[in-house]
Amino acid sequence: MQVTLMQGILIGIFAIIAGIDFWWEGFYIFRPMIVCTITGLILGNLTLGIVAAGLTELAFAGLTPVGGTQPPNPIMAGIMTVVLAYTTGKSPATAIGLALPFSILMQYIILFYYSAFSVLTKKLDTYAAKGETKKFTQLALLPTWIVGLSYGIIAFLCVYGAQAPMKDLVNSMPVWLSHGFEIAGSILPAVGFGLLLKSMLKAKYVPYLLIGFTAACFIKFGNLMPVAIIGVALALIEYNRSKKDVENEKKMKAVMENVNNDGDDEDGI
Amino acid sequence: MESKNTETTPKRGKLTKHDVKMLGVRSLFNQSAMNYERMQADGWTLAMMPALKKIYKNDEKGLADSLKANLQFINTNNYTAPLLMGLEASLEENGEKRSTIDGLRIALFGPLAGIGDAITWFTILPIVAGITASFAKQGSVLGPLIFFLVYVAMFFARIPIAQLGYTTGTKAISKIRENSAIVSHAASVLGCTVIGGLIATYVQITVKTKIPVSAGHTIALQTQFFDRIFPNILPLGYTFLLYWLLKKKNVSPVILILATFIFAILFSWLGVL
């Protein structure tokens, strides 16, 4: 299957919107769940888009822009996973792996912008000091438009320009290599979960991880709802317990102070 | 100084309900000029600007001072930012000292980032992604649809969050400090439980190797060995290996992604996976 010029342009326009959304973290249409679905819709194969959305979303679950860091780019990953699955006829799981270089390319472009936009700060200081709010607004929004435009151009070039060479490359791959990409695609969520655990997991949370893991292994249900409910229950138990602990600690402190005061009095007597 | 204070500080404008609402919506601009020098500061100031303009009215110097002060380094979570914006707006409106306002903002953005990230990125996202992905994998449009609706609701939650910051004002600070530890603890419990479930459901490693025991009799490593110890033991083990490398060895995620690919392709070539 081939991506037409019109489809390439539409994907480019969507990339501008999603790119700005990612820059602002507004409506989360930058997540692969939405990006893949819309790309599938534009290419006329919605089901392919939705299936790829589920796979790619999870592969990127832990790759989050927390604390000003930049993960491999979810927008380019989402777009290219669907486009490569569509043009080469490979499964979405294989396509996730093939899309990765595009995702990392965009990650580095955004990192470059983080540094580059530091040059604007001096000018913004001057506008602020003079109270020139209009000029301040225009300049403070400039990075957003630059980023959005970059997404549009790069997405269009990758989708439309690179499809023929990518197709040749993929078709010339031996079976073990494309199977390797497919396996990697299904192991990849582990990196994301590892990253999530890096920021969350402390020794005291290991039991909960094990409960969730075991529950999911043995509860045969279409989605993760049962595990989420068990999690909510555990969280509520812990919330109430910690609250009580804090209150008790306050009471203990008050009691201790009284005792100390009494003690002083007795010494005085 | 005394005489100057009485000249500039009184007569501040009052924000209407609509202004506070708009502050919540404008918190969207928080990252509009993200950069390494002072992270969200430029966008933060852009979001605060109409509120500050209204508060300082004709006091040009007051407005300029406030804008300059807001341009100091800030890096917080995008859903707790409106809380802090509402709080700051109420302080500016009450004519608190510049140093008090700036001190509070600087003291609070870090803890608020911690609790916000714990709730939005580490709890809500994995849960929503996990559940909607299970629909999407079957090709059901419910997956992306639910995902989208949840995050539209999350966007509009910025408005009550800003109002909360504005109305509770300084009272909020001790409350935030007291409760943030408990709330992020409970969120971490929920998050870890769900991530445990996600590891079991979505990381897939299936070994194909069969070991010949005697003539005509083989043992399939996956079904007759690993699955008998515990299902999904390999995904759990691999995730913990990555966790250990990330946490203790400080390996970059990009290296681990590449290593996973090399590992997968190598084992595919060997016929193990």
Boltz contact constraints between the chains, C-beta under 6 A:
constraints:
  - contact:
      token1: [A, 24]
      token2: [B, 28]
      max_distance: 6.0
  - contact:
      token1: [A, 24]
      token2: [B, 31]
      max_distance: 6.0
  - contact:
      token1: [A, 25]
      token2: [B, 78]
      max_distance: 6.0
  - contact:
      token1: [A, 26]
      token2: [B, 28]
      max_distance: 6.0
  - contact:
      token1: [A, 27]
      token2: [B, 151]
      max_distance: 6.0
  - contact:
      token1: [A, 27]
      token2: [B, 155]
      max_distance: 6.0
  - contact:
      token1: [A, 28]
      token2: [B, 151]
      max_distance: 6.0
  - contact:
      token1: [A, 33]
      token2: [B, 144]
      max_distance: 6.0
  - contact:
      token1: [A, 33]
      token2: [B, 147]
      max_distance: 6.0
  - contact:
      token1: [A, 34]
      token2: [B, 144]
      max_distance: 6.0
  - contact:
      token1: [A, 37]
      token2: [B, 144]
      max_distance: 6.0
  - contact:
      token1: [A, 47]
      token2: [B, 139]
      max_distance: 6.0
  - contact:
      token1: [A, 50]
      token2: [B, 136]
      max_distance: 6.0
  - contact:
      token1: [A, 50]
      token2: [B, 139]
      max_distance: 6.0
  - contact:
      token1: [A, 51]
      token2: [B, 139]
      max_distance: 6.0
  - contact:
      token1: [A, 53]
      token2: [B, 136]
      max_distance: 6.0
  - contact:
      token1: [A, 53]
      token2: [B, 144]
      max_distance: 6.0
  - contact:
      token1: [A, 54]
      token2: [B, 133]
      max_distance: 6.0
  - contact:
      token1: [A, 54]
      token2: [B, 136]
      max_distance: 6.0
  - contact:
      token1: [A, 54]
      token2: [B, 137]
      max_distance: 6.0
  - contact:
      token1: [A, 54]
      token2: [B, 143]
      max_distance: 6.0
  - contact:
      token1: [A, 57]
      token2: [B, 129]
      max_distance: 6.0
  - contact:
      token1: [A, 57]
      token2: [B, 133]
      max_distance: 6.0
  - contact:
      token1: [A, 58]
      token2: [B, 133]
      max_distance: 6.0
  - contact:
      token1: [A, 58]
      token2: [B, 202]
      max_distance: 6.0
  - contact:
      token1: [A, 61]
      token2: [B, 126]
      max_distance: 6.0
  - contact:
      token1: [A, 61]
      token2: [B, 129]
      max_distance: 6.0
  - contact:
      token1: [A, 64]
      token2: [B, 121]
      max_distance: 6.0
  - contact:
      token1: [A, 66]
      token2: [B, 117]
      max_distance: 6.0
  - contact:
      token1: [A, 66]
      token2: [B, 121]
      max_distance: 6.0
  - contact:
      token1: [A, 68]
      token2: [B, 39]
      max_distance: 6.0
  - contact:
      token1: [A, 68]
      token2: [B, 75]
      max_distance: 6.0
  - contact:
      token1: [A, 114]
      token2: [B, 35]
      max_distance: 6.0
  - contact:
      token1: [A, 114]
      token2: [B, 36]
      max_distance: 6.0
  - contact:
      token1: [A, 115]
      token2: [B, 36]
      max_distance: 6.0
  - contact:
      token1: [A, 117]
      token2: [B, 33]
      max_distance: 6.0
  - contact:
      token1: [A, 117]
      token2: [B, 35]
      max_distance: 6.0
  - contact:
      token1: [A, 118]
      token2: [B, 35]
      max_distance: 6.0
  - contact:
      token1: [A, 118]
      token2: [B, 36]
      max_distance: 6.0
  - contact:
      token1: [A, 118]
      token2: [B, 37]
      max_distance: 6.0
  - contact:
      token1: [A, 121]
      token2: [B, 37]
      max_distance: 6.0
  - contact:
      token1: [A, 124]
      token2: [B, 42]
      max_distance: 6.0
  - contact:
      token1: [A, 128]
      token2: [B, 67]
      max_distance: 6.0
  - contact:
      token1: [A, 128]
      token2: [B, 68]
      max_distance: 6.0
  - contact:
      token1: [A, 128]
      token2: [B, 71]
      max_distance: 6.0
  - contact:
      token1: [A, 129]
      token2: [B, 64]
      max_distance: 6.0
  - contact:
      token1: [A, 129]
      token2: [B, 68]
      max_distance: 6.0
  - contact:
      token1: [A, 131]
      token2: [B, 60]
      max_distance: 6.0
  - contact:
      token1: [A, 131]
      token2: [B, 63]
      max_distance: 6.0
  - contact:
      token1: [A, 131]
      token2: [B, 64]
      max_distance: 6.0
  - contact:
      token1: [A, 133]
      token2: [B, 49]
      max_distance: 6.0
  - contact:
      token1: [A, 140]
      token2: [B, 32]
      max_distance: 6.0
  - contact:
      token1: [A, 140]
      token2: [B, 33]
      max_distance: 6.0
  - contact:
      token1: [A, 140]
      token2: [B, 42]
      max_distance: 6.0
  - contact:
      token1: [A, 140]
      token2: [B, 46]
      max_distance: 6.0
  - contact:
      token1: [A, 141]
      token2: [B, 32]
      max_distance: 6.0
  - contact:
      token1: [A, 143]
      token2: [B, 33]
      max_distance: 6.0
  - contact:
      token1: [A, 144]
      token2: [B, 32]
      max_distance: 6.0
  - contact:
      token1: [A, 176]
      token2: [B, 268]
      max_distance: 6.0
  - contact:
      token1: [A, 176]
      token2: [B, 269]
      max_distance: 6.0
  - contact:
      token1: [A, 179]
      token2: [B, 268]
      max_distance: 6.0
  - contact:
      token1: [A, 180]
      token2: [B, 264]
      max_distance: 6.0
  - contact:
      token1: [A, 180]
      token2: [B, 265]
      max_distance: 6.0
  - contact:
      token1: [A, 180]
      token2: [B, 268]
      max_distance: 6.0
  - contact:
      token1: [A, 183]
      token2: [B, 264]
      max_distance: 6.0
  - contact:
      token1: [A, 183]
      token2: [B, 268]
      max_distance: 6.0
  - contact:
      token1: [A, 183]
      token2: [B, 273]
      max_distance: 6.0
  - contact:
      token1: [A, 184]
      token2: [B, 260]
      max_distance: 6.0
  - contact:
      token1: [A, 184]
      token2: [B, 261]
      max_distance: 6.0
  - contact:
      token1: [A, 184]
      token2: [B, 264]
      max_distance: 6.0
  - contact:
      token1: [A, 186]
      token2: [B, 204]
      max_distance: 6.0
  - contact:
      token1: [A, 187]
      token2: [B, 205]
      max_distance: 6.0
  - contact:
      token1: [A, 187]
      token2: [B, 260]
      max_distance: 6.0
  - contact:
      token1: [A, 187]
      token2: [B, 264]
      max_distance: 6.0
  - contact:
      token1: [A, 189]
      token2: [B, 202]
      max_distance: 6.0
  - contact:
      token1: [A, 189]
      token2: [B, 203]
      max_distance: 6.0
  - contact:
      token1: [A, 190]
      token2: [B, 203]
      max_distance: 6.0
  - contact:
      token1: [A, 190]
      token2: [B, 238]
      max_distance: 6.0
  - contact:
      token1: [A, 190]
      token2: [B, 239]
      max_distance: 6.0
  - contact:
      token1: [A, 190]
      token2: [B, 242]
      max_distance: 6.0
  - contact:
      token1: [A, 191]
      token2: [B, 242]
      max_distance: 6.0
  - contact:
      token1: [A, 191]
      token2: [B, 256]
      max_distance: 6.0
  - contact:
      token1: [A, 191]
      token2: [B, 257]
      max_distance: 6.0
  - contact:
      token1: [A, 193]
      token2: [B, 195]
      max_distance: 6.0
  - contact:
      token1: [A, 193]
      token2: [B, 199]
      max_distance: 6.0
  - contact:
      token1: [A, 193]
      token2: [B, 239]
      max_distance: 6.0
  - contact:
      token1: [A, 194]
      token2: [B, 239]
      max_distance: 6.0
  - contact:
      token1: [A, 194]
      token2: [B, 242]
      max_distance: 6.0
  - contact:
      token1: [A, 194]
      token2: [B, 243]
      max_distance: 6.0
  - contact:
      token1: [A, 194]
      token2: [B, 246]
      max_distance: 6.0
  - contact:
      token1: [A, 195]
      token2: [B, 253]
      max_distance: 6.0
  - contact:
      token1: [A, 196]
      token2: [B, 122]
      max_distance: 6.0
  - contact:
      token1: [A, 196]
      token2: [B, 195]
      max_distance: 6.0
  - contact:
      token1: [A, 197]
      token2: [B, 243]
      max_distance: 6.0
  - contact:
      token1: [A, 198]
      token2: [B, 246]
      max_distance: 6.0
  - contact:
      token1: [A, 198]
      token2: [B, 247]
      max_distance: 6.0
  - contact:
      token1: [A, 200]
      token2: [B, 122]
      max_distance: 6.0
  - contact:
      token1: [A, 200]
      token2: [B, 188]
      max_distance: 6.0
  - contact:
      token1: [A, 200]
      token2: [B, 191]
      max_distance: 6.0
  - contact:
      token1: [A, 205]
      token2: [B, 188]
      max_distance: 6.0
  - contact:
      token1: [A, 205]
      token2: [B, 192]
      max_distance: 6.0
  - contact:
      token1: [A, 208]
      token2: [B, 189]
      max_distance: 6.0
  - contact:
      token1: [A, 208]
      token2: [B, 192]
      max_distance: 6.0
  - contact:
      token1: [A, 208]
      token2: [B, 193]
      max_distance: 6.0
  - contact:
      token1: [A, 209]
      token2: [B, 192]
      max_distance: 6.0
  - contact:
      token1: [A, 209]
      token2: [B, 196]
      max_distance: 6.0
  - contact:
      token1: [A, 211]
      token2: [B, 193]
      max_distance: 6.0
  - contact:
      token1: [A, 212]
      token2: [B, 193]
      max_distance: 6.0
  - contact:
      token1: [A, 212]
      token2: [B, 194]
      max_distance: 6.0
  - contact:
      token1: [A, 212]
      token2: [B, 196]
      max_distance: 6.0
  - contact:
      token1: [A, 212]
      token2: [B, 197]
      max_distance: 6.0
  - contact:
      token1: [A, 213]
      token2: [B, 196]
      max_distance: 6.0
  - contact:
      token1: [A, 213]
      token2: [B, 199]
      max_distance: 6.0
  - contact:
      token1: [A, 213]
      token2: [B, 200]
      max_distance: 6.0
  - contact:
      token1: [A, 216]
      token2: [B, 197]
      max_distance: 6.0
  - contact:
      token1: [A, 216]
      token2: [B, 200]
      max_distance: 6.0
  - contact:
      token1: [A, 216]
      token2: [B, 201]
      max_distance: 6.0
  - contact:
      token1: [A, 217]
      token2: [B, 200]
      max_distance: 6.0
  - contact:
      token1: [A, 217]
      token2: [B, 231]
      max_distance: 6.0
  - contact:
      token1: [A, 217]
      token2: [B, 232]
      max_distance: 6.0
  - contact:
      token1: [A, 222]
      token2: [B, 134]
      max_distance: 6.0
  - contact:
      token1: [A, 223]
      token2: [B, 131]
      max_distance: 6.0
  - contact:
      token1: [A, 223]
      token2: [B, 134]
      max_distance: 6.0
  - contact:
      token1: [A, 224]
      token2: [B, 130]
      max_distance: 6.0
  - contact:
      token1: [A, 224]
      token2: [B, 131]
      max_distance: 6.0
  - contact:
      token1: [A, 224]
      token2: [B, 197]
      max_distance: 6.0
  - contact:
      token1: [A, 227]
      token2: [B, 197]
      max_distance: 6.0
  - contact:
      token1: [A, 228]
      token2: [B, 127]
      max_distance: 6.0
  - contact:
      token1: [A, 228]
      token2: [B, 194]
      max_distance: 6.0
  - contact:
      token1: [A, 231]
      token2: [B, 190]
      max_distance: 6.0
  - contact:
      token1: [A, 231]
      token2: [B, 193]
      max_distance: 6.0
  - contact:
      token1: [A, 231]
      token2: [B, 194]
      max_distance: 6.0
  - contact:
      token1: [A, 234]
      token2: [B, 189]
      max_distance: 6.0
  - contact:
      token1: [A, 234]
      token2: [B, 193]
      max_distance: 6.0
  - contact:
      token1: [A, 235]
      token2: [B, 186]
      max_distance: 6.0
  - contact:
      token1: [A, 235]
      token2: [B, 189]
      max_distance: 6.0
  - contact:
      token1: [A, 235]
      token2: [B, 190]
      max_distance: 6.0
  - contact:
      token1: [A, 238]
      token2: [B, 186]
      max_distance: 6.0
  - contact:
      token1: [A, 238]
      token2: [B, 189]
      max_distance: 6.0
  - contact:
      token1: [A, 239]
      token2: [B, 186]
      max_distance: 6.0
  - contact:
      token1: [A, 242]
      token2: [B, 182]
      max_distance: 6.0
  - contact:
      token1: [A, 242]
      token2: [B, 185]
      max_distance: 6.0
  - contact:
      token1: [A, 243]
      token2: [B, 182]
      max_distance: 6.0
